[in-house]
Amino acid sequence: MIATARPIEHGQAMTNYATKDFRADIVKVNLLTEDLPPIGMWDEMVLHMNRFKQKFARKPIDKTSIRIEVSPSMNESDGWTLDDWRRFTEVFVNELDQVTKTPDGKHKNLVRTNIKNSQYFAALHYDAKSGIPHLHLVVNRIDK
């Protein structure tokens, strides 16, 4: 498995990309209203961010979202159903929230993420050049 995560400023553009204009399967929606279209999910995240604008007025958060890509190996994910991908997403988020240092040891005592208590959605893509399905998560950095 391989995963990358980065804070981003372009959450709306990432929402459009992750959902591939409705061509990706949404496998997990966390702390967002179910069955919203992609832009509705993004709008709900923005509403939540706006509630905290005053709190962060002195030091605004420019990169309001986290973009995560995660891809298990083909052997690992072969034959998975959407429920399997949902469970995988939940396990991955729980593990990511426990990380306190980088694997190379260069960054120790990292502040843990709180993604399980944040608004996010996970979209499944099948279009990788490798043929391996992979997930895109768009996470609101302002947790609940």
TORVEXBA-420790 format. One line per 4 residues: number of its first residue (from 1); their letters; for each residue x, y, z of N, C-alpha, C, CB. Coordinates in pm, 1 decimal. Glycine has a CB too. Layout:
<atoms>
NUM> A> X:Y:Z:X:Y:Z:X:Y:Z:X:Y:Z  ...
</atoms>
This chain:
<atoms>
1> MIAT> 84.0:-117.0:0.0:0.0:0.0:0.0:89.0:124.0:0.0:-95.9:-0.6:121.4  37.5:226.2:-65.9:106.3:354.7:-66.0:1.8:463.5:-40.6:182.6:379.0:-201.7  42.8:567.0:32.0:-48.9:677.2:60.9:28.4:807.7:65.8:-123.8:653.6:194.0  -36.5:914.5:22.2:19.8:1048.3:33.6:-88.0:1140.3:90.4:71.8:1100.5:-104.8
5> ARPI> -45.1:1241.5:163.1:-138.8:1339.5:219.0:-72.7:1476.1:217.0:-182.2:1300.9:364.1  -149.4:1576.3:176.7:-97.8:1713.1:172.4:-210.2:1811.6:202.9:-34.6:1743.8:34.2  -178.7:1917.4:277.3:-277.8:2024.2:292.5:-285.4:2103.0:161.6:-241.5:2118.6:412.8  -405.6:2144.6:125.0:-425.4:2215.6:-2.3:-518.4:2335.2:17.2:-483.0:2119.9:-110.0
9> EHGQ> -509.0:2430.3:-75.4:-599.0:2546.4:-75.1:-715.0:2526.3:-171.0:-522.5:2673.7:-112.1  -701.6:2434.2:-262.6:-798.4:2418.6:-371.2:-894.8:2301.7:-346.1:-725.0:2397.9:-503.7  -963.2:2306.7:-232.9:-1053.9:2198.5:-195.5:-1167.2:2176.6:-293.7:-1110.9:2225.6:-61.4  -1222.0:2284.8:-348.4:-1332.0:2269.5:-443.3:-1284.1:2201.9:-571.3:-1394.4:2405.8:-475.6
13> AMTN> -1168.5:2242.0:-622.3:-1114.1:2178.0:-742.3:-1082.7:2031.2:-714.7:-987.1:2251.7:-790.5  -1030.3:2002.4:-595.9:-1000.9:1863.5:-559.9:-1129.3:1782.3:-547.5:-921.8:1857.5:-428.5  -1235.0:1843.9:-496.9:-1364.3:1776.0:-489.5:-1410.3:1736.6:-629.0:-1469.8:1865.9:-421.4  -1398.9:1828.7:-724.0:-1437.8:1798.4:-862.2:-1352.4:1686.5:-919.9:-1426.1:1923.5:-950.0
17> YATK> -1221.1:1693.4:-896.6:-1132.7:1589.3:-948.6:-1161.2:1454.6:-882.6:-986.2:1628.4:-927.4  -1172.9:1453.6:-750.3:-1191.1:1327.6:-677.3:-1319.1:1257.0:-717.9:-1192.2:1353.0:-527.3  -1422.4:1333.8:-746.2:-1549.7:1271.8:-783.3:-1561.1:1251.3:-933.7:-1665.8:1356.7:-734.2  -1464.3:1298.5:-1007.2:-1457.9:1277.5:-1152.7:-1590.1:1311.1:-1220.9:-1419.7:1132.6:-1183.5
21> DFRA> -1648.9:1423.1:-1180.2:-1777.6:1462.6:-1238.2:-1877.2:1347.0:-1233.9:-1758.8:1510.6:-1383.2  -1889.1:1287.0:-1117.0:-1982.7:1177.8:-1087.4:-1939.8:1043.2:-1146.6:-2120.0:1213.3:-1139.3  -1815.4:1029.3:-1193.3:-1770.4:901.7:-1249.5:-1693.0:817.8:-1148.7:-1684.3:926.3:-1371.4  -1677.6:864.7:-1027.7:-1609.7:788.2:-922.5:-1715.9:738.7:-824.6:-1500.5:875.2:-848.8
25> DIVK> -1686.6:629.5:-756.7:-1778.5:577.7:-655.3:-1744.4:639.9:-520.5:-1771.6:422.3:-647.7  -1841.6:700.5:-455.8:-1822.8:753.2:-320.4:-1838.8:635.2:-225.1:-1925.9:870.0:-287.0  -1730.9:600.5:-154.3:-1735.5:482.9:-66.6:-1753.5:519.4:80.0:-1609.2:401.7:-82.7  -1726.3:644.9:116.7:-1739.7:685.4:256.8:-1765.4:834.9:263.3:-1612.8:648.0:338.5
29> VNLL> -1865.1:871.6:343.1:-1895.4:1011.1:372.3:-1895.1:1022.8:523.7:-2033.9:1057.3:309.3  -1814.4:1111.9:577.4:-1799.9:1125.1:722.4:-1840.9:1264.7:768.5:-1655.1:1095.6:764.8  -1938.8:1269.4:857.9:-1987.4:1393.6:918.9:-2036.8:1495.3:816.2:-1877.9:1455.7:1002.2  -2085.8:1443.1:704.3:-2150.2:1523.4:601.3:-2287.5:1462.0:575.2:-2063.4:1529.6:469.6
33> TEDL> -2379.5:1541.5:524.9:-2511.3:1490.7:491.4:-2498.8:1385.5:381.6:-2604.8:1605.5:447.2  -2564.3:1271.5:401.3:-2559.6:1163.3:302.0:-2631.6:1205.3:173.5:-2623.4:1033.9:359.3  -2590.5:1146.9:63.5:-2655.1:1161.8:-67.6:-2649.5:1303.0:-125.6:-2797.6:1120.1:-57.1  -2556.7:1384.0:-79.1:-2537.2:1514.7:-141.7:-2455.2:1497.2:-268.8:-2467.3:1613.9:-44.2
37> PPIG> -2475.8:1582.9:-368.5:-2384.1:1581.3:-482.4:-2248.2:1633.5:-435.0:-2439.7:1667.6:-601.9  -2142.3:1609.4:-511.7:-2008.3:1651.4:-468.4:-1998.5:1798.2:-427.9:-1910.4:1625.1:-577.9  -2054.5:1887.7:-506.8:-2042.6:2029.7:-472.3:-2121.0:2060.3:-344.7:-2092.9:2118.3:-588.6  -2225.5:1983.5:-318.1:-2300.4:1998.6:-193.2:-2216.0:1959.5:-73.0:-2427.6:1914.4:-196.8
41> MWDE> -2135.3:1852.3:-88.7:-2045.1:1812.2:19.9:-1943.3:1923.1:45.6:-1972.7:1678.5:-14.4  -1886.8:1978.1:-63.1:-1789.4:2085.5:-47.8:-1854.1:2207.3:18.1:-1729.6:2123.9:-184.4  -1975.5:2243.1:-26.2:-2044.8:2357.9:32.5:-2067.9:2337.8:182.3:-2178.8:2381.5:-38.7  -2100.2:2215.5:222.9:-2120.0:2187.8:365.0:-1989.1:2205.1:443.0:-2175.1:2045.3:384.5
45> MVLH> -1876.8:2166.5:381.9:-1746.7:2187.5:445.7:-1718.6:2337.1:461.5:-1634.3:2120.1:363.5  -1747.7:2413.9:357.8:-1724.4:2558.6:362.1:-1810.6:2623.2:470.5:-1754.4:2622.7:224.4  -1934.9:2580.7:482.4:-2021.3:2634.1:588.7:-1959.9:2609.3:725.9:-2161.4:2570.7:581.6  -1906.5:2489.7:745.0:-1843.2:2457.2:873.4:-1718.8:2544.9:895.4:-1804.7:2306.6:878.5
49> MNRF> -1637.8:2561.6:791.5:-1518.3:2646.3:802.8:-1556.1:2789.2:841.0:-1439.2:2646.2:670.5  -1662.7:2839.3:780.5:-1704.1:2978.0:805.2:-1746.8:3001.2:949.5:-1817.7:3015.7:712.2  -1793.1:2897.6:1016.6:-1830.8:2911.1:1157.8:-1710.4:2946.4:1244.9:-1895.1:2781.5:1208.1  -1590.6:2914.0:1197.2:-1469.2:2934.1:1276.6:-1381.6:3046.8:1222.4:-1389.2:2805.6:1281.6
53> KQKF> -1433.2:3122.8:1127.8:-1355.7:3231.4:1067.5:-1304.0:3328.8:1172.4:-1440.2:3305.9:965.3  -1388.5:3365.6:1265.6:-1349.6:3461.7:1369.2:-1238.0:3405.0:1456.3:-1470.9:3499.3:1456.4  -1247.9:3276.4:1488.3:-1147.3:3212.2:1573.8:-1008.4:3218.6:1510.0:-1185.9:3065.6:1601.1  -1004.1:3205.8:1378.2:-876.1:3203.3:1307.3:-847.4:3335.8:1236.0:-874.7:3089.0:1206.4
57> ARKP> -911.8:3443.3:1279.0:-896.2:3572.7:1211.5:-752.7:3624.2:1218.4:-990.3:3675.4:1273.0  -685.9:3604.5:1331.1:-547.4:3653.6:1344.7:-449.6:3573.3:1260.0:-503.7:3648.9:1491.0  -475.5:3446.1:1248.5:-388.5:3359.6:1169.3:-477.0:3269.1:1083.0:-293.0:3274.8:1261.3  -522.8:3321.7:969.1:-614.8:3245.1:884.6:-551.6:3115.0:833.5:-659.8:3330.5:766.2
61> IDKT> -635.6:3017.7:815.7:-591.3:2889.7:760.1:-607.9:2898.5:608.7:-673.0:2767.7:820.4  -495.3:2907.7:537.5:-499.8:2919.0:392.0:-529.0:2784.6:326.2:-368.4:2975.0:339.4  -467.6:2681.6:378.3:-486.0:2547.5:321.3:-591.8:2476.7:405.0:-350.4:2465.6:318.7  -716.8:2493.1:362.7:-830.9:2451.1:443.8:-865.9:2303.5:431.3:-949.6:2531.8:407.1
65> SIRI> -803.6:2235.1:337.2:-837.2:2094.6:313.2:-712.0:2008.3:315.5:-910.1:2078.5:178.9  -734.5:1880.0:331.2:-626.5:1781.5:317.4:-665.6:1689.9:203.2:-602.2:1700.1:451.5  -571.3:1668.2:116.2:-590.6:1578.5:3.3:-512.4:1451.9:34.8:-544.2:1643.9:-133.0  -579.1:1337.7:27.9:-514.0:1209.7:56.6:-541.1:1115.2:-59.2:-564.6:1148.8:191.6
69> EVSP> -435.7:1050.6:-105.7:-449.7:942.6:-202.9:-396.1:816.8:-137.3:-374.0:974.3:-337.6  -469.5:709.4:-148.8:-425.3:583.3:-89.4:-458.1:470.0:-185.5:-492.2:559.6:49.6  -358.4:383.2:-204.0:-373.8:272.6:-297.1:-316.6:144.9:-237.2:-305.6:304.6:-430.6  -404.3:50.2:-203.4:-352.5:-80.2:-161.8:-298.7:-153.1:-284.4:-462.9:-165.0:-90.8
73> SMNE> -223.3:-258.2:-262.6:-169.9:-334.2:-375.6:-283.9:-405.8:-447.9:-62.8:-436.3:-328.0  -259.3:-444.1:-572.8:-359.3:-516.3:-651.3:-396.5:-647.3:-581.8:-306.7:-544.1:-794.0  -295.9:-717.7:-527.1:-324.5:-843.5:-457.1:-413.7:-820.4:-336.6:-194.7:-911.1:-413.2  -387.6:-713.3:-265.8:-462.4:-682.2:-144.2:-608.3:-647.4:-174.2:-395.9:-566.9:-70.2
77> SDGW> -631.9:-572.9:-281.8:-766.0:-520.3:-308.9:-844.0:-598.0:-414.4:-755.4:-378.4:-351.8  -786.3:-701.6:-469.2:-852.6:-779.2:-574.1:-986.7:-834.5:-523.7:-761.3:-894.8:-621.6  -1092.0:-803.2:-595.1:-1223.5:-855.2:-560.6:-1298.6:-777.8:-453.5:-1209.4:-993.6:-516.9  -1244.2:-664.9:-410.2:-1310.9:-587.6:-305.3:-1442.9:-529.3:-355.1:-1219.3:-475.1:-255.7
81> TLDD> -1541.6:-529.1:-267.5:-1669.1:-462.8:-292.8:-1659.8:-319.0:-240.6:-1788.1:-540.4:-225.0  -1762.3:-240.3:-266.7:-1763.3:-103.4:-213.4:-1764.1:-104.6:-60.7:-1885.5:-25.7:-266.3  -1829.1:-204.7:-0.3:-1825.4:-216.5:146.7:-1684.2:-244.9:196.4:-1920.4:-327.6:194.2  -1610.0:-328.4:121.7:-1470.4:-354.7:158.9:-1388.5:-226.3:152.0:-1408.6:-462.4:66.9
85> WRRF> -1409.1:-145.2:48.9:-1338.0:-18.1:35.2:-1376.0:77.4:148.0:-1368.2:46.0:-101.1  -1503.8:77.8:188.3:-1547.2:162.4:299.2:-1476.6:121.1:428.0:-1700.1:154.5:316.9  -1473.6:-11.0:454.4:-1405.2:-59.3:575.6:-1256.3:-25.8:570.9:-1424.4:-211.9:591.8  -1194.8:-43.9:453.8:-1053.4:-9.6:436.6:-1030.3:138.5:468.4:-1006.8:-41.6:292.3
89> TEVF> -1119.1:224.9:419.4:-1107.4:368.8:445.4:-1111.5:396.7:595.0:-1219.8:446.3:374.1  -1204.5:334.2:665.1:-1217.4:355.5:809.7:-1092.6:309.1:884.6:-1340.6:281.9:863.3  -1039.5:192.8:847.5:-917.2:141.7:911.5:-799.9:234.6:880.9:-885.6:-3.1:863.4  -788.2:276.3:755.4:-679.7:366.0:715.5:-684.7:496.5:795.3:-687.2:395.7:564.7
93> VNEL> -802.5:556.5:806.0:-816.8:682.7:879.6:-779.0:662.9:1026.1:-961.6:736.7:868.4  -823.4:553.7:1086.6:-787.2:526.8:1226.8:-636.7:513.1:1243.5:-856.5:399.5:1276.9  -571.2:445.1:1150.6:-425.1:430.3:1156.6:-355.1:564.4:1135.1:-377.2:328.7:1051.6  -401.6:640.6:1037.9:-340.3:770.8:1009.6:-351.5:863.8:1130.5:-406.6:835.7:886.5
97> DQVT> -463.1:856.7:1200.3:-481.5:940.7:1318.9:-386.9:903.6:1433.3:-624.7:930.9:1366.7  -321.5:788.8:1425.1:-229.3:745.3:1530.9:-83.3:782.3:1503.0:-240.0:595.5:1549.1  -54.2:829.4:1382.3:84.3:858.3:1342.7:140.3:973.9:1425.4:92.1:891.7:1191.7  259.1:952.1:1483.2:325.8:1057.3:1561.4:467.6:1085.8:1513.1:329.6:1018.2:1707.8
101> KTPD> 514.5:1010.4:1412.6:647.0:1036.8:1355.8:651.8:981.9:1214.3:759.6:973.7:1443.1  745.7:1033.0:1135.2:761.7:984.1:999.3:841.8:854.3:1001.3:830.8:1090.2:910.3  822.2:768.8:900.2:893.6:640.4:898.9:1045.6:653.8:903.6:855.3:563.3:776.4  1099.1:761.6:844.8:1244.7:778.8:844.8:1295.7:839.0:976.2:1286.7:867.6:728.0
105> GKHK> 1204.2:875.5:1066.0:1242.7:928.8:1196.3:1283.9:1075.0:1195.7:1353.7:848.5:1250.6  1279.0:1140.3:1079.8:1321.2:1280.7:1071.5:1225.6:1373.4:1145.9:1331.6:1324.1:925.6  1099.1:1339.6:1146.6:998.8:1422.2:1214.5:935.7:1340.1:1325.7:889.9:1473.4:1114.5  971.0:1372.8:1448.5:915.4:1303.0:1564.4:818.9:1396.2:1636.0:1028.1:1255.1:1661.0
109> NLVR> 735.4:1339.5:1717.4:637.8:1416.6:1795.7:544.1:1499.0:1707.7:710.1:1508.5:1892.5  499.8:1439.8:1598.2:402.7:1506.7:1512.7:269.5:1517.7:1585.9:385.5:1431.0:1378.9  197.5:1624.2:1560.2:63.0:1637.6:1615.4:-27.3:1541.2:1539.4:10.3:1786.0:1605.2  -100.4:1461.1:1612.8:-189.0:1363.7:1548.5:-300.8:1434.6:1472.7:-248.4:1267.4:1653.0
113> TNIK> -339.8:1373.5:1363.2:-456.1:1424.1:1291.0:-582.0:1380.3:1365.3:-457.6:1373.1:1143.0  -692.2:1437.1:1328.7:-821.4:1402.0:1388.1:-922.1:1381.6:1275.4:-870.4:1512.7:1487.9  -881.8:1304.4:1176.8:-963.9:1287.6:1057.6:-1094.5:1216.2:1089.0:-887.3:1210.9:951.6  -1091.2:1120.4:1181.5:-1215.8:1048.0:1211.8:-1323.5:1141.2:1267.6:-1188.3:934.8:1311.9
117> NSQY> -1284.7:1256.6:1320.0:-1381.2:1355.5:1369.1:-1386.8:1478.4:1279.3:-1346.1:1397.4:1511.4  -1351.1:1459.1:1153.1:-1353.1:1567.5:1054.9:-1449.3:1532.4:942.2:-1211.1:1594.3:999.0  -1494.5:1634.7:874.3:-1576.1:1611.5:755.4:-1483.6:1563.1:644.2:-1653.9:1741.5:712.4  -1522.6:1454.3:580.0:-1447.6:1407.5:463.7:-1533.4:1314.4:380.8:-1318.0:1336.9:506.5
121> FAAL> -1488.3:1293.4:258.4:-1546.7:1188.0:176.3:-1433.5:1116.7:104.4:-1651.1:1245.3:74.8  -1458.2:991.3:70.3:-1360.2:909.9:-1.6:-1423.0:864.2:-132.7:-1313.6:787.1:84.4  -1351.7:888.3:-242.0:-1399.6:852.0:-375.4:-1305.1:749.4:-436.6:-1411.2:977.4:-466.8  -1361.8:645.1:-493.4:-1284.3:535.9:-552.0:-1265.8:558.8:-701.3:-1353.1:400.5:-526.6
125> HYDA> -1139.6:557.5:-745.2:-1104.1:571.4:-886.8:-1054.7:437.4:-940.4:-995.8:681.5:-906.7  -1085.5:412.3:-1065.7:-1041.7:289.1:-1132.2:-948.4:319.1:-1249.2:-1162.9:209.3:-1181.4  -906.2:444.2:-1265.1:-839.9:487.4:-1388.1:-688.1:498.9:-1381.2:-894.3:617.3:-1427.7  -624.7:440.1:-1282.0:-478.3:450.0:-1271.6:-412.1:376.4:-1387.9:-428.8:392.3:-1136.1
129> KSGI> -298.5:427.8:-1433.1:-224.3:361.2:-1540.7:-187.3:218.9:-1502.8:-98.3:440.0:-1575.1  -163.7:197.0:-1373.6:-127.2:63.4:-1324.9:-246.0:-31.8:-1324.6:-69.0:72.8:-1184.8  -366.7:23.2:-1334.3:-486.2:-60.0:-1327.1:-532.0:-87.2:-1184.8:-461.4:-189.8:-1396.6  -460.0:-33.8:-1086.7:-494.0:-57.2:-946.3:-594.1:49.3:-900.9:-366.0:-55.1:-856.4
133> PHLH> -710.3:7.8:-851.0:-804.3:106.1:-796.9:-741.9:179.8:-677.8:-936.5:37.1:-754.5  -781.1:304.2:-658.6:-724.9:384.3:-549.9:-829.3:483.0:-499.6:-597.5:459.0:-596.3  -806.6:532.2:-378.8:-899.3:625.3:-315.3:-843.4:766.6:-312.4:-931.4:579.5:-174.1  -933.3:861.8:-325.4:-902.8:1002.8:-302.3:-991.5:1047.9:-187.4:-925.9:1090.7:-432.3
137> LVVN> -930.7:1103.9:-84.7:-1006.2:1160.9:26.5:-989.3:1311.7:24.6:-959.9:1101.5:162.6  -1097.9:1381.7:45.3:-1094.8:1526.5:63.4:-1144.3:1550.7:205.3:-1183.4:1603.4:-45.2  -1057.3:1611.9:287.1:-1082.6:1627.0:430.4:-1086.1:1775.2:466.9:-974.6:1553.0:513.7  -1182.2:1813.0:547.5:-1188.8:1948.4:601.9:-1090.6:1956.7:718.1:-1334.7:1985.3:647.8
141> RIDK> -997.6:2052.0:714.2:-898.9:2064.9:822.7:-958.9:2119.5:951.5:-785.6:2154.8:778.9  -1074.0:2181.8:944.5:-1142.1:2230.1:1064.9:-1229.7:2115.4:1113.5:-1227.5:2361.7:1036.9  -1185.0:2046.2:1218.7:-1260.5:1928.6:1262.4:-1381.5:1968.5:1344.9:-1171.2:1834.7:1343.2  -1465.7:1870.7:1368.3:-1592.3:1893.5:1442.0:-1567.6:1896.6:1590.1:-1696.0:1785.0:1409.4
</atoms>
